[in-house]
Every structure is written in C-alpha cells, then in structure tokens.
Amino acid sequence: MNAGFADKNKWNAFVSAQSGSFLQSSQWAEFQEKIGRKVLFLG
C-alpha cells in the first residue's frame, strides 16, 4: 500500500512495531525527498 503517509507518528509506530530500521522512518523519507529521491511508503 502506498499511502503517501500524512501521519508521521502513525507511520513511525507501524515501522517500530515491525522491528523496522531508522532507514524506514518518516524523518529518513523526508531527508531522501529533500535530496531528490522518490519515496514510497509501503506497508
């Protein structure tokens, strides 16, 4: 599912519950977008 996630806290909680890495956090996604990379939120 690509949600284009607006609720960053909800996304980060989802990632954390799945034993995700900081590389999957909304903050990392924001950084990647700022350097010109395309970001997808899949979950």
PDB file of N, H, CA, C and O in Angstrom:
ATOM      1  N   MET A   1       0.848  -1.179   0.000  1.00  0.00           N
ATOM      2  CA  MET A   1       0.000   0.000   0.000  1.00  0.00           C
ATOM      3  C   MET A   1       0.888   1.234   0.000  1.00  0.00           C
ATOM      4  O   MET A   1       1.743   1.367   0.875  1.00  0.00           O
ATOM      5  N   ASN A   2       0.718   2.108  -0.920  1.00  0.00           N
ATOM      6  H   ASN A   2       0.023   2.000  -1.631  1.00  0.00           H
ATOM      7  CA  ASN A   2       1.415   3.390  -0.939  1.00  0.00           C
ATOM      8  C   ASN A   2       0.441   4.440  -0.445  1.00  0.00           C
ATOM      9  O   ASN A   2      -0.457   4.864  -1.171  1.00  0.00           O
ATOM     10  N   ALA A   3       0.626   4.850   0.787  1.00  0.00           N
ATOM     11  H   ALA A   3       1.356   4.506   1.377  1.00  0.00           H
ATOM     12  CA  ALA A   3      -0.325   5.771   1.400  1.00  0.00           C
ATOM     13  C   ALA A   3       0.075   7.226   1.262  1.00  0.00           C
ATOM     14  O   ALA A   3      -0.739   8.107   1.539  1.00  0.00           O
ATOM     15  N   GLY A   4       1.317   7.513   0.837  1.00  0.00           N
ATOM     16  H   GLY A   4       1.978   6.798   0.612  1.00  0.00           H
ATOM     17  CA  GLY A   4       1.774   8.892   0.842  1.00  0.00           C
ATOM     18  C   GLY A   4       1.576   9.467   2.232  1.00  0.00           C
ATOM     19  O   GLY A   4       1.018  10.554   2.380  1.00  0.00           O
ATOM     20  N   PHE A   5       2.007   8.782   3.208  1.00  0.00           N
ATOM     21  H   PHE A   5       2.461   7.898   3.088  1.00  0.00           H
ATOM     22  CA  PHE A   5       1.613   8.930   4.601  1.00  0.00           C
ATOM     23  C   PHE A   5       1.692  10.346   5.132  1.00  0.00           C
ATOM     24  O   PHE A   5       2.753  10.970   5.114  1.00  0.00           O
ATOM     25  N   ALA A   6       0.554  10.852   5.608  1.00  0.00           N
ATOM     26  H   ALA A   6      -0.308  10.345   5.623  1.00  0.00           H
ATOM     27  CA  ALA A   6       0.474  12.192   6.189  1.00  0.00           C
ATOM     28  C   ALA A   6       0.712  12.158   7.693  1.00  0.00           C
ATOM     29  O   ALA A   6       1.211  13.131   8.257  1.00  0.00           O
ATOM     30  N   ASP A   7       0.362  11.053   8.353  1.00  0.00           N
ATOM     31  H   ASP A   7      -0.044  10.263   7.895  1.00  0.00           H
ATOM     32  CA  ASP A   7       0.513  10.940   9.801  1.00  0.00           C
ATOM     33  C   ASP A   7       1.853  10.273  10.122  1.00  0.00           C
ATOM     34  O   ASP A   7       1.954   9.047  10.175  1.00  0.00           O
ATOM     35  N   LYS A   8       2.863  11.090  10.331  1.00  0.00           N
ATOM     36  H   LYS A   8       2.781  12.086  10.287  1.00  0.00           H
ATOM     37  CA  LYS A   8       4.228  10.593  10.535  1.00  0.00           C
ATOM     38  C   LYS A   8       4.354   9.739  11.786  1.00  0.00           C
ATOM     39  O   LYS A   8       5.072   8.740  11.785  1.00  0.00           O
ATOM     40  N   ASN A   9       3.661  10.123  12.857  1.00  0.00           N
ATOM     41  H   ASN A   9       3.077  10.934  12.858  1.00  0.00           H
ATOM     42  CA  ASN A   9       3.735   9.340  14.094  1.00  0.00           C
ATOM     43  C   ASN A   9       3.148   7.948  13.901  1.00  0.00           C
ATOM     44  O   ASN A   9       3.687   6.963  14.405  1.00  0.00           O
ATOM     45  N   LYS A  10       2.044   7.875  13.173  1.00  0.00           N
ATOM     46  H   LYS A  10       1.605   8.675  12.764  1.00  0.00           H
ATOM     47  CA  LYS A  10       1.412   6.581  12.918  1.00  0.00           C
ATOM     48  C   LYS A  10       2.336   5.706  12.068  1.00  0.00           C
ATOM     49  O   LYS A  10       2.476   4.511  12.328  1.00  0.00           O
ATOM     50  N   TRP A  11       2.960   6.300  11.058  1.00  0.00           N
ATOM     51  H   TRP A  11       2.846   7.270  10.846  1.00  0.00           H
ATOM     52  CA  TRP A  11       3.892   5.547  10.211  1.00  0.00           C
ATOM     53  C   TRP A  11       5.073   5.039  11.034  1.00  0.00           C
ATOM     54  O   TRP A  11       5.436   3.866  10.937  1.00  0.00           O
ATOM     55  N   ASN A  12       5.670   5.905  11.836  1.00  0.00           N
ATOM     56  H   ASN A  12       5.376   6.857  11.914  1.00  0.00           H
ATOM     57  CA  ASN A  12       6.825   5.504  12.640  1.00  0.00           C
ATOM     58  C   ASN A  12       6.453   4.415  13.642  1.00  0.00           C
ATOM     59  O   ASN A  12       7.258   3.521  13.901  1.00  0.00           O
ATOM     60  N   ALA A  13       5.252   4.471  14.208  1.00  0.00           N
ATOM     61  H   ALA A  13       4.598   5.197  13.998  1.00  0.00           H
ATOM     62  CA  ALA A  13       4.786   3.426  15.122  1.00  0.00           C
ATOM     63  C   ALA A  13       4.640   2.099  14.377  1.00  0.00           C
ATOM     64  O   ALA A  13       4.997   1.045  14.902  1.00  0.00           O
ATOM     65  N   PHE A  14       4.118   2.156  13.160  1.00  0.00           N
ATOM     66  H   PHE A  14       3.828   3.013  12.733  1.00  0.00           H
ATOM     67  CA  PHE A  14       3.990   0.951  12.340  1.00  0.00           C
ATOM     68  C   PHE A  14       5.363   0.341  12.069  1.00  0.00           C
ATOM     69  O   PHE A  14       5.550  -0.865  12.229  1.00  0.00           O
ATOM     70  N   VAL A  15       6.314   1.164  11.664  1.00  0.00           N
ATOM     71  H   VAL A  15       6.162   2.144  11.535  1.00  0.00           H
ATOM     72  CA  VAL A  15       7.671   0.683  11.376  1.00  0.00           C
ATOM     73  C   VAL A  15       8.291   0.074  12.624  1.00  0.00           C
ATOM     74  O   VAL A  15       8.894  -0.998  12.560  1.00  0.00           O
ATOM     75  N   SER A  16       8.150   0.740  13.743  1.00  0.00           N
ATOM     76  H   SER A  16       7.661   1.611  13.795  1.00  0.00           H
ATOM     77  CA  SER A  16       8.709   0.257  15.001  1.00  0.00           C
ATOM     78  C   SER A  16       8.098  -1.084  15.411  1.00  0.00           C
ATOM     79  O   SER A  16       8.805  -1.967  15.897  1.00  0.00           O
ATOM     80  N   ALA A  17       6.804  -1.235  15.217  1.00  0.00           N
ATOM     81  H   ALA A  17       6.230  -0.519  14.822  1.00  0.00           H
ATOM     82  CA  ALA A  17       6.120  -2.482  15.572  1.00  0.00           C
ATOM     83  C   ALA A  17       6.573  -3.652  14.702  1.00  0.00           C
ATOM     84  O   ALA A  17       6.440  -4.812  15.090  1.00  0.00           O
ATOM     85  N   GLN A  18       7.109  -3.338  13.524  1.00  0.00           N
ATOM     86  H   GLN A  18       7.217  -2.395  13.208  1.00  0.00           H
ATOM     87  CA  GLN A  18       7.579  -4.377  12.611  1.00  0.00           C
ATOM     88  C   GLN A  18       9.084  -4.601  12.741  1.00  0.00           C
ATOM     89  O   GLN A  18       9.689  -5.237  11.879  1.00  0.00           O
ATOM     90  N   SER A  19       9.687  -4.090  13.798  1.00  0.00           N
ATOM     91  H   SER A  19       9.196  -3.573  14.498  1.00  0.00           H
ATOM     92  CA  SER A  19      11.145  -4.158  14.009  1.00  0.00           C
ATOM     93  C   SER A  19      11.890  -3.482  12.865  1.00  0.00           C
ATOM     94  O   SER A  19      12.930  -3.963  12.414  1.00  0.00           O
ATOM     95  N   GLY A  20      11.348  -2.367  12.407  1.00  0.00           N
ATOM     96  H   GLY A  20      10.503  -1.976  12.774  1.00  0.00           H
ATOM     97  CA  GLY A  20      11.949  -1.647  11.296  1.00  0.00           C
ATOM     98  C   GLY A  20      13.167  -0.840  11.711  1.00  0.00           C
ATOM     99  O   GLY A  20      13.430  -0.645  12.898  1.00  0.00           O
ATOM    100  N   SER A  21      13.889  -0.384  10.734  1.00  0.00           N
ATOM    101  H   SER A  21      13.675  -0.542   9.770  1.00  0.00           H
ATOM    102  CA  SER A  21      15.106   0.399  10.898  1.00  0.00           C
ATOM    103  C   SER A  21      14.787   1.891  10.790  1.00  0.00           C
ATOM    104  O   SER A  21      13.738   2.271  10.268  1.00  0.00           O
ATOM    105  N   PHE A  22      15.698   2.731  11.286  1.00  0.00           N
ATOM    106  H   PHE A  22      16.549   2.423  11.709  1.00  0.00           H
ATOM    107  CA  PHE A  22      15.523   4.181  11.114  1.00  0.00           C
ATOM    108  C   PHE A  22      15.484   4.541   9.640  1.00  0.00           C
ATOM    109  O   PHE A  22      14.968   5.598   9.274  1.00  0.00           O
ATOM    110  N   LEU A  23      16.022   3.677   8.787  1.00  0.00           N
ATOM    111  H   LEU A  23      16.441   2.818   9.084  1.00  0.00           H
ATOM    112  CA  LEU A  23      16.006   3.923   7.348  1.00  0.00           C
ATOM    113  C   LEU A  23      14.592   3.834   6.771  1.00  0.00           C
ATOM    114  O   LEU A  23      14.370   4.170   5.608  1.00  0.00           O
ATOM    115  N   GLN A  24      13.640   3.382   7.586  1.00  0.00           N
ATOM    116  H   GLN A  24      13.821   3.109   8.531  1.00  0.00           H
ATOM    117  CA  GLN A  24      12.246   3.306   7.170  1.00  0.00           C
ATOM    118  C   GLN A  24      11.390   4.373   7.844  1.00  0.00           C
ATOM    119  O   GLN A  24      10.173   4.393   7.661  1.00  0.00           O
ATOM    120  N   SER A  25      12.003   5.253   8.616  1.00  0.00           N
ATOM    121  H   SER A  25      12.992   5.237   8.765  1.00  0.00           H
ATOM    122  CA  SER A  25      11.262   6.278   9.355  1.00  0.00           C
ATOM    123  C   SER A  25      10.818   7.414   8.437  1.00  0.00           C
ATOM    124  O   SER A  25      11.354   7.605   7.345  1.00  0.00           O
ATOM    125  N   SER A  26       9.829   8.156   8.911  1.00  0.00           N
ATOM    126  H   SER A  26       9.395   8.001   9.798  1.00  0.00           H
ATOM    127  CA  SER A  26       9.346   9.292   8.125  1.00  0.00           C
ATOM    128  C   SER A  26      10.410  10.384   8.021  1.00  0.00           C
ATOM    129  O   SER A  26      10.472  11.097   7.019  1.00  0.00           O
ATOM    130  N   GLN A  27      11.242  10.514   9.048  1.00  0.00           N
ATOM    131  H   GLN A  27      11.191   9.935   9.862  1.00  0.00           H
ATOM    132  CA  GLN A  27      12.306  11.519   9.007  1.00  0.00           C
ATOM    133  C   GLN A  27      13.329  11.177   7.920  1.00  0.00           C
ATOM    134  O   GLN A  27      13.811  12.062   7.213  1.00  0.00           O
ATOM    135  N   TRP A  28      13.652   9.904   7.794  1.00  0.00           N
ATOM    136  H   TRP A  28      13.261   9.185   8.368  1.00  0.00           H
ATOM    137  CA  TRP A  28      14.588   9.478   6.751  1.00  0.00           C
ATOM    138  C   TRP A  28      13.970   9.718   5.374  1.00  0.00           C
ATOM    139  O   TRP A  28      14.657  10.138   4.443  1.00  0.00           O
ATOM    140  N   ALA A  29      12.678   9.449   5.250  1.00  0.00           N
ATOM    141  H   ALA A  29      12.119   9.108   6.005  1.00  0.00           H
ATOM    142  CA  ALA A  29      11.986   9.679   3.983  1.00  0.00           C
ATOM    143  C   ALA A  29      12.020  11.159   3.605  1.00  0.00           C
ATOM    144  O   ALA A  29      12.247  11.500   2.444  1.00  0.00           O
ATOM    145  N   GLU A  30      11.798  12.030   4.574  1.00  0.00           N
ATOM    146  H   GLU A  30      11.614  11.754   5.517  1.00  0.00           H
ATOM    147  CA  GLU A  30      11.856  13.473   4.313  1.00  0.00           C
ATOM    148  C   GLU A  30      13.239  13.874   3.813  1.00  0.00           C
ATOM    149  O   GLU A  30      13.357  14.651   2.865  1.00  0.00           O
ATOM    150  N   PHE A  31      14.277  13.352   4.443  1.00  0.00           N
ATOM    151  H   PHE A  31      14.181  12.721   5.213  1.00  0.00           H
ATOM    152  CA  PHE A  31      15.641  13.645   4.014  1.00  0.00           C
ATOM    153  C   PHE A  31      15.858  13.174   2.575  1.00  0.00           C
ATOM    154  O   PHE A  31      16.412  13.906   1.755  1.00  0.00           O
ATOM    155  N   GLN A  32      15.424  11.960   2.276  1.00  0.00           N
ATOM    156  H   GLN A  32      14.974  11.365   2.942  1.00  0.00           H
ATOM    157  CA  GLN A  32      15.599  11.419   0.928  1.00  0.00           C
ATOM    158  C   GLN A  32      14.872  12.278  -0.111  1.00  0.00           C
ATOM    159  O   GLN A  32      15.403  12.517  -1.196  1.00  0.00           O
ATOM    160  N   GLU A  33      13.665  12.741   0.213  1.00  0.00           N
ATOM    161  H   GLU A  33      13.233  12.546   1.094  1.00  0.00           H
ATOM    162  CA  GLU A  33      12.936  13.611  -0.711  1.00  0.00           C
ATOM    163  C   GLU A  33      13.674  14.922  -0.934  1.00  0.00           C
ATOM    164  O   GLU A  33      13.699  15.438  -2.052  1.00  0.00           O
ATOM    165  N   LYS A  34      14.276  15.466   0.122  1.00  0.00           N
ATOM    166  H   LYS A  34      14.255  15.047   1.029  1.00  0.00           H
ATOM    167  CA  LYS A  34      14.988  16.739   0.007  1.00  0.00           C
ATOM    168  C   LYS A  34      16.218  16.641  -0.877  1.00  0.00           C
ATOM    169  O   LYS A  34      16.643  17.640  -1.457  1.00  0.00           O
ATOM    170  N   ILE A  35      16.800  15.444  -0.990  1.00  0.00           N
ATOM    171  H   ILE A  35      16.454  14.633  -0.518  1.00  0.00           H
ATOM    172  CA  ILE A  35      17.966  15.293  -1.865  1.00  0.00           C
ATOM    173  C   ILE A  35      17.561  14.764  -3.244  1.00  0.00           C
ATOM    174  O   ILE A  35      18.407  14.363  -4.043  1.00  0.00           O
ATOM    175  N   GLY A  36      16.238  14.774  -3.507  1.00  0.00           N
ATOM    176  H   GLY A  36      15.550  15.100  -2.857  1.00  0.00           H
ATOM    177  CA  GLY A  36      15.743  14.486  -4.842  1.00  0.00           C
ATOM    178  C   GLY A  36      15.361  13.047  -5.128  1.00  0.00           C
ATOM    179  O   GLY A  36      15.124  12.694  -6.283  1.00  0.00           O
ATOM    180  N   ARG A  37      15.295  12.222  -4.120  1.00  0.00           N
ATOM    181  H   ARG A  37      15.487  12.509  -3.181  1.00  0.00           H
ATOM    182  CA  ARG A  37      14.921  10.829  -4.343  1.00  0.00           C
ATOM    183  C   ARG A  37      13.417  10.642  -4.189  1.00  0.00           C
ATOM    184  O   ARG A  37      12.763  11.348  -3.422  1.00  0.00           O
ATOM    185  N   LYS A  38      12.884   9.683  -4.927  1.00  0.00           N
ATOM    186  H   LYS A  38      13.415   9.108  -5.551  1.00  0.00           H
ATOM    187  CA  LYS A  38      11.462   9.351  -4.836  1.00  0.00           C
ATOM    188  C   LYS A  38      11.263   8.433  -3.633  1.00  0.00           C
ATOM    189  O   LYS A  38      12.021   7.484  -3.435  1.00  0.00           O
ATOM    190  N   VAL A  39      10.248   8.720  -2.839  1.00  0.00           N
ATOM    191  H   VAL A  39       9.632   9.492  -3.000  1.00  0.00           H
ATOM    192  CA  VAL A  39       9.976   7.959  -1.621  1.00  0.00           C
ATOM    193  C   VAL A  39       8.587   7.338  -1.706  1.00  0.00           C
ATOM    194  O   VAL A  39       7.619   8.003  -2.074  1.00  0.00           O
ATOM    195  N   LEU A  40       8.503   6.060  -1.362  1.00  0.00           N
ATOM    196  H   LEU A  40       9.290   5.520  -1.063  1.00  0.00           H
ATOM    197  CA  LEU A  40       7.231   5.347  -1.294  1.00  0.00           C
ATOM    198  C   LEU A  40       7.051   4.803   0.112  1.00  0.00           C
ATOM    199  O   LEU A  40       7.994   4.279   0.704  1.00  0.00           O
ATOM    200  N   PHE A  41       5.862   4.925   0.640  1.00  0.00           N
ATOM    201  H   PHE A  41       5.096   5.351   0.159  1.00  0.00           H
ATOM    202  CA  PHE A  41       5.526   4.351   1.945  1.00  0.00           C
ATOM    203  C   PHE A  41       4.731   3.078   1.677  1.00  0.00           C
ATOM    204  O   PHE A  41       3.571   3.141   1.270  1.00  0.00           O
ATOM    205  N   LEU A  42       5.344   1.939   1.902  1.00  0.00           N
ATOM    206  H   LEU A  42       6.286   1.887   2.233  1.00  0.00           H
ATOM    207  CA  LEU A  42       4.706   0.648   1.648  1.00  0.00           C
ATOM    208  C   LEU A  42       4.496  -0.075   2.960  1.00  0.00           C
ATOM    209  O   LEU A  42       5.429  -0.217   3.751  1.00  0.00           O
ATOM    210  N   GLY A  43       3.292  -0.527   3.193  1.00  0.00           N
ATOM    211  H   GLY A  43       2.535  -0.412   2.550  1.00  0.00           H
ATOM    212  CA  GLY A  43       3.057  -1.249   4.440  1.00  0.00           C
ATOM    213  C   GLY A  43       1.776  -2.028   4.401  1.00  0.00           C
ATOM    214  O   GLY A  43       1.429  -2.694   5.377  1.00  0.00           O
TER     215      GLY A  43
END
